[in-house]
Amino acid sequence: MKKRSIAALTAALAVAPLLAAGVPGQSAVAAESRTDGSSSGAGPALLRGVDLDTVTIPELQARMKRGSLTSSQLTLAYLRRIKAVDPKINAVLRTSPTALSQAVASDVRHRLGKVRGPLDGIPVLLKDNVNTRDMPTTAGSLALDGNPPDTDAELVGRLRAAGAVILGKTNMSEWANFRAAKPTSGWSAVGGQTHNPYVLDRNPCGSSSGSAAAVAASLAQVAIGTETDGSIVCPAGMTGIVGHKPSLGLVSQSGVVPISAEQDTAGPMARNVIDTAITLSVLGGHEAAGADDAPGVTRALTRTDGLRGKRIGLWRLPSLGTDVDALMTRTAARLRAAGAQVVEVTPPYQGRLAELEFPALLSEFHRDIDTYLASRNGPHDLAALIEFNRTHPAEQTCFAGQELFEQALAAPSTTDPRYLAMRAELKDLSRRSVDQTMAAHDLDAIASPANPPAWTTDCARGDNDVIPSSTPAAVAGYPSLSVPAGFVGELPVGLLLMAGNRQDTELLSLGAAVEHRLKAWRAPRYLPSATPRL
């Protein structure tokens, strides 16, 4: 795949809808009296002609430039929507007390013609493992609840410098699902349980559960999640949104509560690829820029045959069930009808990757969490954190276990030859798994289901997830992208796309073409339950 800069891609993604439709007005928002959560709920007097479910960042910026919308209006609309809708899903832990003042500052920049870029004035939610100097950062644990960190995470600094409005913090799976052997995704002692907006008794997947559910419910324009293996792309798929796990190192992890420096990355989550790419261009800073070839990318994205000639390898993963497999068959047929060549593939070495990944993460977590805890008030290392959980009953209200903490405490150090051999083999096999598959079939990307239909949330049972599709890219440090593929009943399923190292721009471009072809997104209906119960 030919390299393109993310700056060029985001410029193209921003221009494409404007070229296609002349920045049309969106349908008027429904009245605030609606209580089913299906409307934008912002109130027509506040955001006349803007539908928060479907509006994109380029459309918002075009309105701000014309003077028909302000960041203050947009931010207040999202704050009102959080108040009206979030009690159904419990995705937002807290909103920033400075959100409206941030928006006012953006409005001044817009009036003076000093806009900092496409995120200026756009409300963004952050997963609660991303440090913020003005709000607590807890990773869902009472052990870190209280005083905020001393400084922002580097990625937060980038967002602020770009003029984004930091709207608040989202709930998450406590310690990013790296505490108990059978955790319940979306639960934390700090925030309780986050629900899937499509069917409220179903799980949102983890660990960026609150970020995904909040975006799906249109509680912010974009959100930031984090992933070690699956924690952006699975929640994105499960809640019917777009989630991008960037190449390792593209987004700084400084100031983010860790599991493993060898796999962790933050990334953007949004309702469309356009907003996802724009946010990544800010998160990645100069590393995501590069040569500006926007005209060529713009032409590619505005073509009606954007999938023509693309070669995609379909990794079916029948273990996710016959309904998901049937959806993948229909998806492949639609991509072929648009001119893509879809061939079936099975990336090698998956069994060995599954054997090695978890033991390596145990050693890395012990090293990295001790370093992070030393920078915060509270338990100063993993041993103290284990003791904290033993003596605080509120940490045991959904599940009591902390087996992974205990195993990490006893794991070999990251200087141990056994660990070094594991990580070296993991890096080699995971990269060969992707690279060899793509080379053998001359592929632009590998595609697979991002998730099964959401299971019923159950603290006693824990998660019902066996989702191997995220592992090759996660372990290799390669990019992956979940785009809505369709539904099994009322439950969304994502199409996961992965490609080689630093091919983020190419993957987002392909994702935009897939999104345009499938048109699989629809707003959640906040159903209380659905059958069958999984």
C-alpha positions as semicolon CSV with decimal commas, in nm:
position;residue;x (nm);y (nm);z (nm)
1;M;0,000;0,000;0,000
2;K;0,136;0,342;-0,095
3;K;0,224;0,559;0,204
4;R;0,021;0,873;0,257
5;S;0,038;1,126;0,540
6;I;-0,241;1,130;0,796
7;A;-0,252;1,509;0,757
8;A;-0,327;1,459;0,388
9;L;-0,589;1,197;0,460
10;T;-0,771;1,410;0,718
11;A;-0,774;1,703;0,479
12;A;-0,926;1,477;0,217
13;L;-1,180;1,331;0,457
14;A;-1,279;1,682;0,563
15;V;-1,321;1,800;0,204
16;A;-1,501;1,495;0,069
17;P;-1,846;1,549;0,227
18;L;-1,832;1,920;0,143
19;L;-1,756;1,846;-0,222
20;A;-2,029;1,586;-0,235
21;A;-2,306;1,787;-0,077
22;G;-2,207;2,148;-0,031
23;V;-2,222;2,119;0,349
24;P;-2,593;2,043;0,369
25;G;-2,786;2,116;0,684
26;Q;-2,861;1,809;0,890
27;S;-3,215;1,721;0,992
28;A;-3,347;1,930;1,277
29;V;-3,297;1,780;1,619
30;A;-3,596;1,631;1,794
31;A;-3,762;1,805;2,083
32;E;-3,610;1,773;2,428
33;S;-3,933;1,619;2,556
34;R;-3,841;1,291;2,386
35;T;-3,744;1,045;2,660
36;D;-3,648;0,732;2,466
37;G;-3,293;0,858;2,411
38;S;-3,320;0,820;2,036
39;S;-3,310;1,190;1,954
40;S;-3,016;1,424;1,979
41;G;-3,194;1,588;2,267
42;A;-3,005;1,914;2,230
43;G;-3,312;2,128;2,166
44;P;-3,389;2,297;1,834
45;A;-3,337;2,645;1,978
46;L;-2,980;2,557;2,070
47;L;-2,860;2,365;1,763
48;R;-3,118;2,423;1,494
49;G;-3,050;2,207;1,191
50;V;-2,776;1,997;1,358
51;D;-2,825;1,628;1,433
52;L;-2,567;1,523;1,691
53;D;-2,603;1,160;1,582
54;T;-2,481;1,224;1,229
55;V;-2,299;1,558;1,208
56;T;-1,924;1,541;1,134
57;I;-1,639;1,762;1,248
58;P;-1,597;1,920;0,900
59;E;-1,967;2,008;0,896
60;L;-1,943;2,158;1,245
61;Q;-1,637;2,361;1,151
62;A;-1,810;2,487;0,836
63;R;-2,098;2,611;1,051
64;M;-1,860;2,775;1,297
65;K;-1,682;2,948;1,012
66;R;-2,014;3,083;0,880
67;G;-2,113;3,197;1,226
68;S;-2,425;2,980;1,245
69;L;-2,283;2,771;1,530
70;T;-2,053;2,833;1,824
71;S;-1,847;2,593;2,030
72;S;-2,034;2,718;2,336
73;Q;-2,365;2,609;2,184
74;L;-2,221;2,273;2,080
75;T;-2,061;2,209;2,419
76;L;-2,377;2,304;2,607
77;A;-2,579;2,075;2,379
78;Y;-2,353;1,782;2,465
79;L;-2,363;1,865;2,838
80;R;-2,743;1,869;2,822
81;R;-2,746;1,542;2,634
82;I;-2,520;1,379;2,891
83;K;-2,762;1,489;3,163
84;A;-3,063;1,357;2,970
85;V;-2,928;1,033;2,822
86;D;-2,631;0,912;3,027
87;P;-2,844;0,786;3,321
88;K;-2,953;0,508;3,083
89;I;-2,600;0,389;3,003
90;N;-2,369;0,524;3,278
91;A;-2,081;0,603;3,044
92;V;-1,966;0,946;3,167
93;L;-1,797;0,960;3,507
94;R;-1,768;1,337;3,527
95;T;-1,779;1,648;3,313
96;S;-1,511;1,914;3,325
97;P;-1,596;2,227;3,525
98;T;-1,405;2,428;3,264
99;A;-1,575;2,282;2,954
100;L;-1,780;2,591;2,879
101;S;-1,492;2,829;2,940
102;Q;-1,281;2,623;2,700
103;A;-1,560;2,657;2,446
104;V;-1,580;3,033;2,495
105;A;-1,206;3,061;2,430
106;S;-1,256;2,866;2,107
107;D;-1,537;3,099;2,003
108;V;-1,302;3,395;2,046
109;R;-1,042;3,226;1,824
110;H;-1,305;3,158;1,559
111;R;-1,417;3,522;1,560
112;L;-1,059;3,644;1,533
113;G;-0,971;3,403;1,254
114;K;-0,714;3,225;1,470
115;V;-0,859;2,875;1,460
116;R;-0,601;2,616;1,561
117;G;-0,730;2,340;1,336
118;P;-1,027;2,110;1,280
119;L;-1,058;2,008;1,648
120;D;-1,082;2,367;1,771
121;G;-1,404;2,391;1,972
122;I;-1,494;2,020;1,933
123;P;-1,600;1,840;2,256
124;V;-1,389;1,532;2,339
125;L;-1,433;1,276;2,617
126;L;-1,134;1,094;2,769
127;K;-1,111;0,744;2,909
128;D;-1,043;0,764;3,281
129;N;-0,694;0,619;3,256
130;V;-0,566;0,930;3,073
131;N;-0,412;1,184;3,312
132;T;-0,578;1,524;3,342
133;R;-0,449;1,790;3,576
134;D;-0,797;1,930;3,646
135;M;-0,997;1,608;3,692
136;P;-0,931;1,282;3,879
137;T;-0,776;0,994;3,682
138;T;-0,860;0,665;3,849
139;A;-0,844;0,376;3,597
140;G;-1,175;0,290;3,764
141;S;-1,009;0,215;4,099
142;L;-1,085;0,376;4,435
143;A;-0,712;0,351;4,503
144;L;-0,654;0,647;4,267
145;D;-0,974;0,838;4,340
146;G;-0,918;1,183;4,486
147;N;-0,656;1,434;4,385
148;P;-0,591;1,471;4,011
149;P;-0,245;1,398;3,866
150;D;0,001;1,686;3,867
151;T;0,013;1,712;3,487
152;D;-0,184;1,624;3,176
153;A;-0,097;1,322;2,967
154;E;0,096;1,427;2,659
155;L;-0,197;1,342;2,433
156;V;-0,421;1,570;2,641
157;G;-0,169;1,848;2,589
158;R;-0,194;1,790;2,215
159;L;-0,574;1,806;2,228
160;R;-0,569;2,127;2,431
161;A;-0,313;2,283;2,197
162;A;-0,542;2,198;1,905
163;G;-0,829;2,381;2,076
164;A;-1,038;2,074;2,160
165;V;-1,286;2,109;2,445
166;I;-1,203;1,845;2,707
167;L;-1,560;1,761;2,801
168;G;-1,502;1,505;3,074
169;K;-1,403;1,149;3,163
170;T;-1,561;0,816;3,073
171;N;-1,603;0,503;3,279
172;M;-1,391;0,201;3,191
173;S;-1,328;-0,158;3,287
174;E;-1,131;-0,123;3,608
175;W;-0,754;-0,138;3,549
176;A;-0,836;-0,195;3,181
177;N;-0,961;-0,549;3,257
178;F;-0,621;-0,650;3,396
179;R;-0,717;-0,732;3,753
180;A;-0,944;-1,039;3,774
181;A;-0,937;-1,368;3,585
182;K;-1,312;-1,330;3,506
183;P;-1,387;-0,957;3,498
184;T;-1,705;-0,790;3,381
185;S;-1,625;-0,538;3,109
186;G;-1,754;-0,188;3,168
187;W;-1,755;-0,220;3,548
188;S;-1,539;-0,022;3,785
189;A;-1,559;0,048;4,155
190;V;-1,550;0,421;4,080
191;G;-1,816;0,428;3,809
192;G;-2,026;0,114;3,838
193;Q;-2,149;-0,064;3,525
194;T;-2,165;0,091;3,178
195;H;-2,440;-0,047;2,955
196;N;-2,459;-0,102;2,580
197;P;-2,678;0,174;2,431
198;Y;-2,836;-0,063;2,180
199;V;-2,962;-0,312;2,438
200;L;-2,914;-0,199;2,794
201;D;-2,867;-0,539;2,958
202;R;-2,589;-0,622;2,711
203;N;-2,221;-0,552;2,759
204;P;-2,026;-0,275;2,580
205;C;-1,703;-0,481;2,577
206;G;-1,384;-0,353;2,740
207;S;-1,192;-0,177;2,845
208;S;-1,275;0,147;2,660
209;S;-1,638;0,071;2,734
210;G;-1,744;0,415;2,853
211;S;-1,573;0,592;2,563
212;A;-1,746;0,364;2,312
213;A;-2,090;0,380;2,474
214;A;-2,068;0,759;2,508
215;V;-1,986;0,805;2,140
216;A;-2,260;0,563;2,035
217;A;-2,509;0,761;2,246
218;S;-2,385;1,092;2,097
219;L;-2,260;1,230;2,429
220;A;-1,951;1,384;2,263
221;Q;-1,826;1,429;1,909
222;V;-1,529;1,197;1,970
223;A;-1,371;1,009;2,259
224;I;-1,029;0,871;2,340
225;G;-0,986;0,505;2,428
226;T;-0,683;0,288;2,496
227;E;-0,593;-0,063;2,386
228;T;-0,349;-0,334;2,481
229;D;-0,535;-0,605;2,289
230;G;-0,889;-0,537;2,170
231;S;-0,991;-0,261;2,410
232;I;-1,060;-0,002;2,138
233;V;-1,175;-0,218;1,848
234;C;-1,401;-0,457;2,042
235;P;-1,600;-0,181;2,222
236;A;-1,622;0,008;1,893
237;G;-1,764;-0,297;1,717
238;M;-1,997;-0,385;2,004
239;T;-2,146;-0,034;2,017
240;G;-2,164;0,030;1,643
241;I;-1,900;0,302;1,610
242;V;-1,556;0,349;1,454
243;G;-1,245;0,283;1,664
244;H;-0,882;0,308;1,556
245;K;-0,592;0,142;1,735
246;P;-0,288;0,329;1,601
247;S;0,051;0,183;1,527
248;L;0,253;0,147;1,845
249;G;0,437;0,469;1,926
250;L;0,233;0,694;1,697
251;V;0,047;0,834;2,000
252;S;0,241;0,909;2,318
253;Q;0,158;0,694;2,621
254;S;0,313;0,940;2,864
255;G;0,063;1,000;3,143
256;V;-0,163;0,704;3,058
257;V;-0,219;0,428;3,317
258;P;-0,032;0,131;3,165
259;I;-0,054;-0,240;3,117
260;S;0,238;-0,286;2,879
261;A;0,465;-0,039;2,704
262;E;0,517;-0,308;2,440
263;Q;0,148;-0,301;2,332
264;D;-0,040;-0,007;2,489
265;T;-0,169;0,278;2,276
266;A;-0,440;0,540;2,300
267;G;-0,659;0,601;1,998
268;P;-0,969;0,783;1,869
269;M;-1,329;0,662;1,872
270;A;-1,604;0,837;1,674
271;R;-1,926;0,777;1,484
272;N;-1,751;0,797;1,146
273;V;-1,408;0,755;0,990
274;I;-1,376;1,127;0,911
275;D;-1,382;1,231;1,276
276;T;-1,160;0,938;1,373
277;A;-0,890;1,039;1,125
278;I;-0,905;1,406;1,222
279;T;-0,858;1,319;1,588
280;L;-0,569;1,083;1,513
281;S;-0,390;1,360;1,322
282;V;-0,392;1,567;1,643
283;L;-0,303;1,282;1,878
284;G;-0,008;1,182;1,660
285;G;0,128;1,535;1,614
286;H;0,424;1,565;1,381
287;E;0,466;1,188;1,367
288;A;0,125;1,161;1,199
289;A;0,193;1,439;0,950
290;G;0,436;1,403;0,662
291;A;0,418;1,515;0,301
292;D;0,098;1,689;0,198
293;D;-0,060;1,510;-0,095
294;A;-0,418;1,611;-0,009
295;P;-0,536;1,664;-0,371
296;G;-0,462;1,305;-0,467
297;V;-0,618;1,163;-0,153
298;T;-0,923;1,386;-0,195
299;R;-0,979;1,255;-0,546
300;A;-0,950;0,897;-0,421
301;L;-1,200;0,950;-0,142
302;T;-1,459;1,127;-0,355
303;R;-1,455;0,858;-0,623
304;T;-1,752;0,626;-0,626
305;D;-1,522;0,328;-0,688
306;G;-1,295;0,371;-0,385
307;L;-1,289;-0,006;-0,324
308;R;-1,222;-0,100;-0,686
309;G;-0,903;-0,301;-0,718
310;K;-0,846;-0,328;-0,343
311;R;-0,751;-0,673;-0,218
312;I;-0,890;-0,771;0,121
313;G;-0,822;-1,095;0,305
314;L;-1,126;-1,220;0,499
315;W;-1,040;-1,404;0,823
316;R;-1,378;-1,552;0,913
317;L;-1,334;-1,670;1,275
318;P;-1,632;-1,911;1,281
319;S;-1,589;-1,943;1,660
320;L;-1,784;-1,616;1,688
321;G;-2,100;-1,792;1,572
322;T;-2,305;-1,862;1,262
323;D;-2,486;-1,526;1,268
324;V;-2,159;-1,335;1,262
325;D;-2,023;-1,562;0,991
326;A;-2,332;-1,500;0,779
327;L;-2,284;-1,124;0,826
328;M;-1,923;-1,158;0,708
329;T;-2,046;-1,344;0,397
330;R;-2,288;-1,061;0,318
331;T;-2,018;-0,803;0,386
332;A;-1,775;-0,973;0,151
333;A;-2,041;-0,983;-0,121
334;R;-2,103;-0,608;-0,084
335;L;-1,733;-0,529;-0,099
336;R;-1,694;-0,746;-0,410
337;A;-1,990;-0,568;-0,571
338;A;-1,802;-0,241;-0,517
339;G;-1,500;-0,374;-0,703
340;A;-1,287;-0,514;-0,420
341;Q;-1,127;-0,855;-0,444
342;V;-1,197;-1,054;-0,127
343;V;-1,004;-1,374;-0,062
344;E;-1,027;-1,597;0,242
345;V;-0,721;-1,617;0,467
346;T;-0,613;-1,762;0,799
347;P;-0,316;-1,578;0,951
348;P;-0,064;-1,826;1,097
349;Y;0,079;-1,863;1,448
350;Q;-0,241;-1,773;1,637
351;G;-0,213;-2,060;1,883
352;R;0,143;-1,971;1,979
353;L;0,056;-1,603;2,016
354;A;-0,223;-1,698;2,257
355;E;0,021;-1,907;2,463
356;L;0,283;-1,634;2,494
357;E;0,097;-1,304;2,516
358;F;-0,053;-1,328;2,863
359;P;0,267;-1,437;3,047
360;A;0,459;-1,154;2,880
361;L;0,194;-0,899;2,977
362;L;0,214;-1,009;3,341
363;S;0,583;-0,918;3,359
364;E;0,531;-0,591;3,173
365;F;0,236;-0,488;3,388
366;H;0,436;-0,534;3,710
367;R;0,715;-0,316;3,573
368;D;0,497;-0,046;3,422
369;I;0,229;-0,013;3,690
370;D;0,496;0,023;3,960
371;T;0,647;0,310;3,763
372;Y;0,311;0,479;3,718
373;L;0,196;0,436;4,080
374;A;0,517;0,598;4,201
375;S;0,399;0,919;4,030
376;R;0,059;0,928;4,205
377;N;-0,082;0,960;4,554
378;G;-0,215;0,627;4,684
379;P;-0,068;0,275;4,674
380;H;0,295;0,314;4,571
381;D;0,337;-0,022;4,396
382;L;0,153;-0,336;4,286
383;A;0,190;-0,511;4,623
384;A;0,029;-0,213;4,798
385;L;-0,247;-0,205;4,538
386;I;-0,327;-0,572;4,604
387;E;-0,352;-0,497;4,975
388;F;-0,578;-0,198;4,907
389;N;-0,824;-0,417;4,717
390;R;-0,825;-0,676;4,995
391;T;-0,924;-0,415;5,254
392;H;-1,182;-0,215;5,058
393;P;-1,512;-0,402;5,014
394;A;-1,635;-0,155;4,749
395;E;-1,366;-0,297;4,519
396;Q;-1,539;-0,636;4,539
397;T;-1,902;-0,546;4,466
398;C;-1,908;-0,692;4,112
399;F;-1,619;-0,938;4,130
400;A;-1,373;-0,996;4,411
401;G;-1,084;-1,148;4,222
402;Q;-0,747;-0,989;4,155
403;E;-0,575;-1,299;4,023
404;L;-0,394;-1,113;3,747
405;F;-0,244;-0,869;3,997
406;E;-0,121;-1,160;4,208
407;Q;0,020;-1,345;3,907
408;A;0,194;-1,028;3,786
409;L;0,354;-0,981;4,127
410;A;0,508;-1,327;4,097
411;A;0,598;-1,306;3,726
412;P;0,957;-1,300;3,599
413;S;1,105;-0,953;3,572
414;T;1,146;-0,793;3,231
415;T;1,521;-0,854;3,256
416;D;1,470;-1,228;3,299
417;P;1,587;-1,433;2,997
418;R;1,257;-1,627;3,000
419;Y;1,058;-1,306;2,957
420;L;1,297;-1,166;2,696
421;A;1,261;-1,482;2,490
422;M;0,881;-1,466;2,511
423;R;0,857;-1,106;2,399
424;A;1,107;-1,158;2,116
425;E;0,908;-1,455;1,986
426;L;0,581;-1,264;2,022
427;K;0,714;-0,972;1,821
428;D;0,848;-1,198;1,549
429;L;0,544;-1,424;1,512
430;S;0,284;-1,148;1,533
431;R;0,453;-0,943;1,263
432;R;0,503;-1,248;1,044
433;S;0,138;-1,340;1,097
434;V;0,026;-1,013;0,937
435;D;0,313;-0,952;0,695
436;Q;0,324;-1,303;0,549
437;T;-0,052;-1,315;0,504
438;M;-0,061;-0,980;0,328
439;A;0,237;-1,062;0,106
440;A;0,113;-1,409;0,012
441;H;-0,217;-1,270;-0,115
442;D;-0,100;-0,921;-0,219
443;L;-0,348;-0,763;0,024
444;D;-0,430;-0,405;0,113
445;A;-0,571;-0,522;0,448
446;I;-0,690;-0,822;0,646
447;A;-1,055;-0,809;0,756
448;S;-1,230;-1,004;1,029
449;P;-1,524;-0,966;1,267
450;A;-1,435;-0,726;1,548
451;N;-1,675;-0,880;1,800
452;P;-1,955;-1,125;1,861
453;P;-2,303;-0,994;1,939
454;A;-2,289;-0,837;2,285
455;W;-2,336;-1,082;2,569
456;T;-2,560;-1,019;2,869
457;T;-2,375;-0,836;3,147
458;D;-2,340;-1,066;3,447
459;C;-2,107;-0,998;3,741
460;A;-2,131;-1,356;3,866
461;R;-2,030;-1,507;3,532
462;G;-1,797;-1,238;3,401
463;D;-1,736;-1,173;3,034
464;N;-1,828;-1,418;2,762
465;D;-1,560;-1,300;2,521
466;V;-1,332;-1,507;2,304
467;I;-1,227;-1,252;2,040
468;P;-0,894;-1,340;1,875
469;S;-0,917;-1,099;1,580
470;S;-0,745;-0,807;1,755
471;T;-0,440;-1,003;1,870
472;P;-0,209;-1,008;1,564
473;A;-0,210;-0,629;1,516
474;A;-0,210;-0,560;1,890
475;V;0,093;-0,776;1,963
476;A;0,278;-0,664;1,649
477;G;0,213;-0,296;1,722
478;Y;0,037;-0,262;1,386
479;P;-0,274;-0,049;1,324
480;S;-0,630;-0,182;1,329
481;L;-0,964;-0,018;1,264
482;S;-1,319;-0,126;1,347
483;V;-1,594;0,001;1,115
484;P;-1,966;-0,085;1,156
485;A;-2,052;-0,391;0,945
486;G;-2,414;-0,456;1,040
487;F;-2,631;-0,613;1,306
488;V;-2,722;-0,949;1,451
489;G;-3,075;-0,872;1,561
490;E;-3,045;-0,545;1,755
491;L;-2,674;-0,589;1,829
492;P;-2,396;-0,424;1,625
493;V;-2,098;-0,611;1,480
494;G;-1,787;-0,437;1,351
495;L;-1,556;-0,523;1,063
496;L;-1,197;-0,517;1,187
497;L;-0,936;-0,408;0,933
498;M;-0,563;-0,448;0,999
499;A;-0,251;-0,370;0,797
500;G;0,126;-0,337;0,830
501;N;0,332;-0,111;1,052
502;R;0,259;0,265;1,021
503;Q;-0,002;0,206;0,752
504;D;-0,257;0,398;0,960
505;T;-0,334;0,646;0,683
506;E;-0,391;0,375;0,425
507;L;-0,610;0,182;0,669
508;L;-0,825;0,486;0,746
509;S;-0,862;0,558;0,375
510;L;-0,975;0,200;0,312
511;G;-1,202;0,222;0,616
512;A;-1,368;0,531;0,472
513;A;-1,441;0,342;0,150
514;V;-1,578;0,042;0,344
515;E;-1,791;0,271;0,560
516;H;-1,931;0,443;0,249
517;R;-2,017;0,109;0,090
518;L;-2,169;-0,067;0,392
519;K;-2,357;0,230;0,543
520;A;-2,418;0,005;0,845
521;W;-2,450;0,267;1,120
522;R;-2,782;0,336;1,288
523;A;-2,861;0,518;1,611
524;P;-2,916;0,312;1,926
525;R;-3,270;0,261;2,059
526;Y;-3,182;0,192;2,425
527;L;-3,387;-0,126;2,441
528;P;-3,408;-0,273;2,792
529;S;-3,344;-0,630;2,672
530;A;-3,339;-0,854;2,365
531;T;-3,356;-1,222;2,282
532;P;-3,182;-1,456;2,276
533;R;-2,998;-1,392;2,600
534;L;-2,627;-1,469;2,562
